[in-house]
Amino acid sequence: MTWLVDKLSVDDVVDVVLYKRRIERDVDGVHCVATSVCGDNVVAYLIAKAFMDAQAEVRAAGLKMLKDAFRRGLYHEDEAVFRRAREVFNVNNTTFGDEHVQQARKLIADELRRCVVCKIDVFTLFERFIRCIEVDSVNFTYAIRRDDRGVFHVIVKYPADAPDAINRLLTAQYRVTVDSDLETFEALTRIHAKPFCYG
């Protein structure tokens, strides 16, 4: 399993990050609520970066999208980002067509995909990502599946301490984060915990 957000469409990524819409999709059998984790300054910077080497018509289409995003609530106040955007989007009176709009959307989505995470529920976490939980007299060890069929281990004294560490791993490995339903997490931990993990 790779980053789940890689399988979201160009339109989904643009809508989530640029226009701050809530998007729900099923990706590889996982129900994903896509959300953005990048601040507006970062988004504006990444958009300018995405268009640095684009042809003028594509930059003009991107500028129109960026202006539309500002009208819809994208806000930043970093002067360096403004300067960079002015340099990149210096395309006054440049006309563009639908094909340039599509190219601009793809450039934006490719750059902003890193800003998207899929939020999943706790049940999906236990079904798809936790291989097993080993408990001894001191610690709980959560074995989190890896792409290479190995596991990451999260070792904590109390189950309540595990979600933050698990979220960091899942975000890095799969661009996934788990909702903060601690009561359900602890209940499922008690159900799944065993003295020895096999496989």
The 8 nearest C-alpha neighbors of each residue, nearest first, counted from 0:
[[1, 146, 2, 173, 3, 145, 27, 147],
 [2, 0, 173, 3, 146, 5, 172, 4],
 [1, 3, 173, 4, 174, 5, 172, 0],
 [2, 4, 5, 6, 1, 173, 174, 26],
 [3, 5, 6, 7, 2, 116, 115, 174],
 [6, 4, 3, 2, 7, 112, 1, 8],
 [5, 7, 4, 3, 8, 26, 2, 27],
 [8, 6, 4, 5, 11, 12, 9, 3],
 [9, 7, 11, 10, 6, 12, 5, 108],
 [8, 10, 12, 108, 11, 105, 13, 7],
 [11, 9, 13, 8, 12, 14, 104, 108],
 [12, 10, 8, 14, 9, 13, 7, 15],
 [11, 13, 15, 9, 14, 108, 10, 16],
 [12, 14, 10, 17, 11, 16, 15, 108],
 [13, 15, 18, 11, 12, 20, 17, 16],
 [16, 14, 19, 20, 12, 13, 18, 17],
 [17, 15, 19, 35, 13, 14, 18, 12],
 [16, 18, 13, 14, 19, 68, 15, 73],
 [17, 19, 14, 20, 16, 68, 15, 71],
 [20, 18, 15, 16, 17, 14, 21, 35],
 [19, 21, 15, 14, 18, 22, 16, 34],
 [20, 22, 15, 33, 19, 34, 23, 32],
 [21, 23, 33, 32, 20, 24, 15, 11],
 [24, 22, 32, 31, 33, 21, 25, 30],
 [23, 25, 31, 30, 26, 22, 32, 33],
 [24, 26, 30, 29, 28, 31, 27, 23],
 [25, 27, 29, 28, 24, 30, 3, 31],
 [28, 26, 29, 25, 3, 0, 30, 6],
 [27, 29, 26, 25, 30, 31, 127, 24],
 [30, 28, 26, 25, 27, 31, 123, 119],
 [31, 29, 25, 24, 119, 26, 28, 32],
 [32, 30, 117, 24, 119, 118, 23, 25],
 [31, 33, 23, 118, 117, 22, 34, 24],
 [34, 32, 117, 22, 116, 31, 23, 118],
 [35, 33, 116, 115, 15, 117, 32, 36],
 [34, 36, 115, 16, 114, 37, 15, 116],
 [35, 37, 114, 115, 34, 38, 116, 16],
 [38, 36, 114, 35, 41, 42, 39, 16],
 [37, 39, 41, 40, 42, 36, 35, 75],
 [38, 40, 42, 41, 75, 74, 73, 43],
 [41, 39, 75, 43, 42, 38, 44, 77],
 [40, 42, 44, 38, 39, 43, 37, 45],
 [41, 43, 39, 45, 44, 40, 46, 38],
 [42, 44, 46, 40, 41, 45, 39, 47],
 [43, 45, 41, 47, 42, 46, 80, 40],
 [46, 44, 48, 42, 47, 43, 41, 49],
 [45, 47, 49, 43, 48, 44, 107, 42],
 [48, 46, 44, 84, 45, 49, 50, 87],
 [49, 47, 45, 46, 51, 50, 44, 87],
 [48, 50, 46, 47, 51, 106, 110, 45],
 [51, 49, 53, 47, 48, 52, 58, 46],
 [50, 52, 48, 87, 53, 49, 47, 58],
 [53, 51, 50, 54, 49, 48, 87, 58],
 [54, 52, 50, 51, 58, 57, 55, 49],
 [53, 55, 57, 56, 58, 52, 50, 59],
 [54, 56, 58, 57, 59, 90, 53, 93],
 [57, 55, 95, 59, 58, 54, 99, 93],
 [56, 58, 99, 60, 59, 55, 54, 103],
 [59, 57, 61, 55, 60, 56, 88, 50],
 [60, 58, 56, 62, 57, 61, 90, 55],
 [59, 61, 57, 63, 100, 58, 62, 103],
 [62, 60, 58, 64, 103, 59, 63, 65],
 [61, 63, 65, 59, 64, 60, 58, 66],
 [62, 64, 66, 60, 61, 65, 67, 59],
 [65, 63, 67, 61, 62, 66, 68, 60],
 [66, 64, 62, 68, 67, 63, 61, 69],
 [65, 67, 69, 63, 68, 64, 62, 70],
 [66, 68, 64, 70, 65, 69, 63, 71],
 [67, 69, 71, 65, 66, 70, 73, 18],
 [70, 68, 73, 66, 72, 71, 67, 74],
 [69, 71, 67, 68, 72, 66, 73, 65],
 [72, 70, 68, 69, 73, 67, 18, 19],
 [71, 73, 69, 70, 74, 68, 18, 19],
 [74, 72, 69, 68, 39, 71, 75, 17],
 [75, 73, 39, 72, 69, 76, 40, 43],
 [74, 76, 40, 39, 77, 73, 43, 80],
 [75, 77, 78, 74, 40, 81, 80, 79],
 [76, 78, 80, 79, 75, 81, 40, 82],
 [77, 79, 81, 80, 76, 82, 83, 75],
 [80, 78, 82, 81, 77, 83, 84, 44],
 [79, 81, 83, 77, 78, 82, 44, 84],
 [82, 80, 78, 84, 79, 83, 85, 77],
 [83, 81, 79, 85, 80, 84, 78, 86],
 [82, 84, 80, 86, 81, 85, 79, 87],
 [83, 85, 87, 81, 47, 86, 82, 88],
 [86, 84, 82, 88, 83, 87, 89, 81],
 [87, 85, 83, 84, 89, 88, 82, 81],
 [88, 86, 84, 85, 51, 89, 83, 47],
 [87, 89, 85, 90, 84, 86, 58, 62],
 [88, 90, 86, 87, 85, 91, 84, 59],
 [91, 89, 88, 93, 59, 55, 92, 58],
 [90, 92, 93, 89, 59, 88, 94, 55],
 [91, 93, 94, 90, 59, 89, 95, 56],
 [94, 92, 91, 90, 59, 56, 95, 55],
 [95, 93, 56, 92, 96, 59, 60, 55],
 [94, 96, 56, 99, 60, 93, 59, 57],
 [95, 97, 99, 98, 100, 94, 56, 60],
 [96, 98, 100, 99, 101, 95, 102, 60],
 [97, 99, 101, 100, 96, 102, 95, 57],
 [100, 98, 57, 102, 97, 96, 101, 95],
 [99, 101, 97, 103, 60, 98, 102, 104],
 [102, 100, 104, 98, 103, 99, 105, 97],
 [103, 101, 99, 105, 100, 104, 106, 98],
 [102, 104, 100, 106, 61, 101, 105, 57],
 [105, 103, 101, 107, 102, 106, 108, 100],
 [104, 106, 108, 102, 107, 103, 9, 109],
 [107, 105, 103, 109, 104, 108, 49, 102],
 [106, 108, 104, 110, 105, 109, 46, 111],
 [109, 107, 105, 111, 9, 110, 12, 106],
 [110, 108, 106, 107, 112, 111, 105, 9],
 [109, 111, 107, 108, 112, 49, 106, 45],
 [112, 110, 108, 113, 114, 109, 107, 45],
 [111, 113, 114, 115, 109, 108, 110, 12],
 [112, 114, 111, 115, 110, 116, 109, 174],
 [115, 113, 37, 112, 111, 36, 35, 116],
 [116, 114, 35, 112, 113, 34, 36, 33],
 [115, 117, 174, 175, 34, 33, 118, 35],
 [116, 118, 33, 175, 31, 32, 176, 119],
 [117, 119, 176, 32, 177, 31, 175, 33],
 [120, 118, 177, 31, 178, 176, 117, 30],
 [119, 121, 123, 178, 122, 177, 124, 118],
 [120, 122, 124, 123, 184, 177, 125, 178],
 [121, 123, 125, 124, 120, 126, 187, 184],
 [124, 122, 126, 121, 125, 120, 127, 119],
 [125, 123, 121, 128, 122, 127, 126, 129],
 [124, 126, 129, 122, 123, 127, 128, 121],
 [127, 125, 123, 124, 122, 128, 129, 130],
 [128, 126, 124, 123, 125, 129, 130, 29],
 [127, 129, 124, 144, 143, 125, 126, 130],
 [130, 128, 143, 125, 131, 142, 144, 127],
 [129, 131, 142, 143, 144, 128, 132, 125],
 [132, 130, 142, 129, 196, 141, 133, 191],
 [133, 131, 141, 192, 140, 142, 191, 193],
 [132, 134, 140, 193, 194, 195, 192, 196],
 [135, 133, 139, 194, 193, 138, 192, 140],
 [134, 136, 137, 138, 194, 139, 133, 193],
 [135, 137, 138, 134, 139, 194, 156, 133],
 [138, 136, 135, 156, 139, 134, 155, 157],
 [139, 137, 156, 155, 135, 134, 140, 136],
 [138, 140, 134, 155, 154, 133, 156, 141],
 [139, 141, 154, 133, 132, 153, 134, 152],
 [142, 140, 132, 153, 152, 143, 131, 154],
 [141, 143, 152, 131, 130, 150, 151, 129],
 [144, 142, 129, 151, 150, 128, 130, 141],
 [145, 143, 150, 128, 130, 129, 149, 151],
 [146, 144, 150, 149, 148, 147, 143, 151],
 [145, 147, 148, 0, 144, 1, 149, 172],
 [146, 148, 145, 149, 150, 144, 0, 1],
 [149, 147, 145, 146, 144, 150, 0, 143],
 [148, 150, 145, 147, 144, 151, 146, 143],
 [151, 149, 144, 145, 143, 142, 152, 148],
 [150, 152, 143, 142, 144, 145, 153, 149],
 [153, 151, 142, 141, 143, 154, 140, 150],
 [152, 154, 141, 140, 155, 142, 151, 164],
 [155, 153, 140, 139, 152, 141, 138, 156],
 [156, 154, 139, 138, 157, 161, 160, 153],
 [155, 157, 138, 139, 137, 158, 154, 160],
 [156, 158, 159, 155, 160, 139, 138, 161],
 [157, 159, 160, 161, 185, 155, 156, 139],
 [160, 158, 157, 161, 181, 162, 185, 184],
 [161, 159, 158, 157, 162, 155, 163, 156],
 [160, 162, 158, 164, 159, 163, 165, 155],
 [163, 161, 165, 164, 166, 160, 159, 179],
 [164, 162, 166, 165, 161, 167, 160, 159],
 [163, 165, 167, 166, 161, 162, 168, 153],
 [166, 164, 162, 168, 167, 163, 161, 169],
 [165, 167, 169, 163, 176, 168, 164, 170],
 [166, 168, 164, 170, 165, 169, 171, 163],
 [169, 167, 165, 171, 166, 170, 172, 164],
 [170, 168, 166, 172, 175, 173, 171, 167],
 [169, 171, 174, 175, 167, 168, 173, 172],
 [170, 172, 168, 169, 174, 173, 167, 175],
 [173, 171, 169, 170, 168, 174, 2, 145],
 [172, 174, 2, 175, 169, 170, 1, 171],
 [175, 173, 170, 116, 2, 171, 172, 169],
 [176, 174, 117, 170, 169, 173, 116, 118],
 [175, 177, 118, 166, 170, 117, 169, 119],
 [178, 176, 119, 118, 120, 121, 166, 179],
 [177, 179, 120, 180, 119, 118, 121, 176],
 [178, 180, 181, 177, 162, 121, 184, 120],
 [179, 181, 182, 183, 178, 184, 121, 120],
 [182, 180, 184, 183, 179, 185, 159, 162],
 [181, 183, 185, 184, 180, 186, 187, 159],
 [184, 182, 186, 185, 181, 180, 187, 121],
 [185, 183, 181, 187, 182, 186, 188, 121],
 [184, 186, 188, 182, 183, 187, 158, 181],
 [185, 187, 183, 189, 188, 184, 182, 190],
 [188, 186, 190, 184, 189, 185, 183, 191],
 [187, 189, 185, 191, 186, 190, 192, 184],
 [188, 190, 186, 187, 192, 191, 185, 193],
 [189, 191, 187, 188, 192, 186, 193, 185],
 [192, 190, 188, 189, 187, 132, 193, 131],
 [191, 193, 132, 189, 133, 188, 190, 134],
 [194, 192, 133, 195, 134, 132, 191, 196],
 [193, 195, 134, 133, 135, 196, 192, 132],
 [196, 194, 133, 193, 197, 134, 132, 135],
 [197, 195, 133, 131, 132, 198, 193, 194],
 [196, 198, 195, 131, 130, 133, 132, 193],
 [197, 196, 130, 131, 149, 150, 142, 148]]
